[in-house]
Amino acid sequence: MPSANARIVLTGAGGQFGQTLVACWPDSLLSQYELIPLMRGDLDIADAAAVHSTLDALQPALIINAAAYTAVDKAESEAEAAFAINERGVANLAAASTCPLIHLSTDFVFDGAASTPYAENAATAPLSVYGKSKLAGEKALLAQKPDAMIIRTSWLYSEYGANFVKTMLRLMSERDVLSIVNDQIGSPTSTHSLAAVVCSAASTRLDSAAMPKEPSGIFHWSDGASITWFDFALEIQTQALALGLLKSPCTLKPIPTSEYPTPAARPLYSVMSRARARAEFDCPTNTWQAELKRCLLASS
Ligand SMILES: NC(=O)c1ccc[n+]([C@@H]2O[C@H](COP(=O)([O-])OP(=O)(O)OC[C@H]3O[C@@H](n4cnc5c(N)ncnc54)[C@H](OP(=O)(O)O)[C@@H]3O)[C@@H](O)[C@H]2O)c1
């Protein structure tokens, strides 16, 4: 049994995933572990001394790192800031922790040349500074803490913060016509489904006193779709109209990536296999459409 004051530290608690995890922290963990949500103002993971002193004071049983530099396009001109957080910040957590650590990473570690779902051990070749900094963080973490868990996810959205779903709802209510990229294929992921997987991973690790290092390494989690941004926008519009979140439809126009240039290159295909996560954790079984509906209801 864990001690009465056993703590789980959540870094990056103010982000869209962090806020979701705080909101849906399960009773099964709540009864045994106190969740300590740390916002960026409470702990800057890029500050090695602060990371050491905070973790030393809290002595957590587990760390969940949701802190990251996530401005994909801005990172192209702010590489130093992206690496300071996504590589060295993660290394700071690894160096200062004496407990298990669960970290989040991204489908943008892949170059998108595949046409079937990426396995965890598929070759990485990030196209962007953001993807390179996240891959460097994965490597720094596993080099120092081979028993860490890394959960890569993709196209994350929620009722919190800024994301594709919220941007679409706003633009669809403002415009008559919207052009949406239709040649990048991936898997939207609700922060709620990801939170369920992270909580199951946390329970698995905290319960595995007999085999404290298993399971470890890299896992993939998404909501299982294999769709384009255009397909996702269509479904957002269909559901939003049905729920009364939009009054009238706007015309959605499919366009190639070449007609929507961005500073950062993105993989044309980034669907990831979920088989390992499903084998090891208690994973949600909702369809991606059901996860979207849950988010839209929460946004209304
Ligand atoms: N969003 C996606 O589509 C997506 C896709 C795949 C993977 N992921 C990964 O999933 C994870 C969660 O993403 P998210 O969408 O929840 O990101 P998010 O909403 O951008 O949240 C990240 C949080 O980290 C905080 N942060 C930034 N620098 C920090 C630092 N030096 N120390 C402490 N906190 C810091 C941010 O604070 P400020 O707001 O104050 O900067 C923010 O609260 C990340 O690892 C991300 O790489 C995201």
The ligand as an SDF file (V2000), in Angstrom:
LIG
                    3D

 48 52  0  0  0  0  0  0  0  0999 V2000
   -1.4430   19.5460  -29.1460 N   0  0  0  0  0  0  0  0  0  0  0  0
   -1.2630   18.5330  -30.0070 C   0  0  0  0  0  0  0  0  0  0  0  0
   -1.8770   18.4750  -31.0760 O   0  0  0  0  0  0  0  0  0  0  0  0
   -0.2970   17.4300  -29.6550 C   0  0  0  0  0  0  0  0  0  0  0  0
   -0.1270   16.3880  -30.5860 C   0  0  0  0  0  0  0  0  0  0  0  0
    0.7500   15.3660  -30.2470 C   0  0  0  0  0  0  0  0  0  0  0  0
    1.4450   15.3790  -29.0620 C   0  0  0  0  0  0  0  0  0  0  0  0
    1.2620   16.4130  -28.1870 N   0  0  0  0  0  0  0  0  0  0  0  0
    2.0090   16.3930  -26.9260 C   0  0  0  0  0  0  0  0  0  0  0  0
    1.0770   16.2320  -25.8710 O   0  0  0  0  0  0  0  0  0  0  0  0
    1.5550   16.9190  -24.7190 C   0  0  0  0  0  0  0  0  0  0  0  0
    0.4740   17.8330  -24.1600 C   0  0  0  0  0  0  0  0  0  0  0  0
    0.1370   18.7680  -25.1850 O   0  0  0  0  0  0  0  0  0  0  0  0
   -0.9540   19.9000  -24.9840 P   0  0  0  0  0  0  0  0  0  0  0  0
   -1.7050   20.0050  -26.2660 O   0  0  0  0  0  0  0  0  0  0  0  0
   -1.6630   19.7100  -23.6920 O   0  0  0  0  0  0  0  0  0  0  0  0
    0.0100   21.1720  -24.8890 O   0  0  0  0  0  0  0  0  0  0  0  0
   -0.3120   22.6370  -24.3510 P   0  0  0  0  0  0  0  0  0  0  0  0
   -1.7790   22.8450  -24.2570 O   0  0  0  0  0  0  0  0  0  0  0  0
    0.5050   23.5560  -25.1870 O   0  0  0  0  0  0  0  0  0  0  0  0
    0.2500   22.5770  -22.8620 O   0  0  0  0  0  0  0  0  0  0  0  0
    1.6220   22.5620  -22.5970 C   0  0  0  0  0  0  0  0  0  0  0  0
    1.7940   23.1720  -21.2410 C   0  0  0  0  0  0  0  0  0  0  0  0
    3.1900   23.1560  -20.9370 O   0  0  0  0  0  0  0  0  0  0  0  0
    3.4820   24.4040  -20.3320 C   0  0  0  0  0  0  0  0  0  0  0  0
    4.8970   24.6990  -20.4570 N   0  0  0  0  0  0  0  0  0  0  0  0
    5.5710   25.1810  -21.5280 C   0  0  0  0  0  0  0  0  0  0  0  0
    6.8580   25.3500  -21.2210 N   0  0  0  0  0  0  0  0  0  0  0  0
    7.0080   24.9620  -19.9340 C   0  0  0  0  0  0  0  0  0  0  0  0
    8.1030   24.9020  -19.0330 C   0  0  0  0  0  0  0  0  0  0  0  0
    9.3210   25.2960  -19.4120 N   0  0  0  0  0  0  0  0  0  0  0  0
    7.9000   24.4280  -17.7820 N   0  0  0  0  0  0  0  0  0  0  0  0
    6.6590   24.0560  -17.3830 C   0  0  0  0  0  0  0  0  0  0  0  0
    5.5860   24.1020  -18.1710 N   0  0  0  0  0  0  0  0  0  0  0  0
    5.7590   24.5410  -19.4420 C   0  0  0  0  0  0  0  0  0  0  0  0
    2.6210   25.4060  -21.0530 C   0  0  0  0  0  0  0  0  0  0  0  0
    2.5200   26.5760  -20.3080 O   0  0  0  0  0  0  0  0  0  0  0  0
    2.2520   27.9700  -21.0510 P   0  0  0  0  0  0  0  0  0  0  0  0
    0.8890   27.8430  -21.6730 O   0  0  0  0  0  0  0  0  0  0  0  0
    2.3030   28.9650  -19.9270 O   0  0  0  0  0  0  0  0  0  0  0  0
    3.3160   28.1180  -22.0590 O   0  0  0  0  0  0  0  0  0  0  0  0
    1.3230   24.6420  -21.1640 C   0  0  0  0  0  0  0  0  0  0  0  0
    0.5430   24.8280  -20.0160 O   0  0  0  0  0  0  0  0  0  0  0  0
    2.8360   17.6120  -25.1240 C   0  0  0  0  0  0  0  0  0  0  0  0
    3.9320   16.8050  -24.7760 O   0  0  0  0  0  0  0  0  0  0  0  0
    2.7400   17.6770  -26.6410 C   0  0  0  0  0  0  0  0  0  0  0  0
    4.0220   17.7150  -27.2440 O   0  0  0  0  0  0  0  0  0  0  0  0
    0.4020   17.4370  -28.4490 C   0  0  0  0  0  0  0  0  0  0  0  0
  1  2  1  0
  2  3  2  0
  2  4  1  0
  4  5  1  0
  4 48  2  0
  5  6  2  0
  6  7  1  0
  7  8  2  0
  8  9  1  0
  8 48  1  0
  9 10  1  0
  9 46  1  0
 10 11  1  0
 11 12  1  0
 11 44  1  0
 12 13  1  0
 13 14  1  0
 14 15  2  0
 14 16  1  0
 14 17  1  0
 17 18  1  0
 18 19  2  0
 18 20  1  0
 18 21  1  0
 21 22  1  0
 22 23  1  0
 23 24  1  0
 23 42  1  0
 24 25  1  0
 25 26  1  0
 25 36  1  0
 26 27  1  0
 26 35  1  0
 27 28  2  0
 28 29  1  0
 29 30  1  0
 29 35  2  0
 30 31  1  0
 30 32  2  0
 32 33  1  0
 33 34  2  0
 34 35  1  0
 36 37  1  0
 36 42  1  0
 37 38  1  0
 38 39  2  0
 38 40  1  0
 38 41  1  0
 42 43  1  0
 44 45  1  0
 44 46  1  0
 46 47  1  0
M  CHG  2   8   1  16  -1
M  END
$$$$
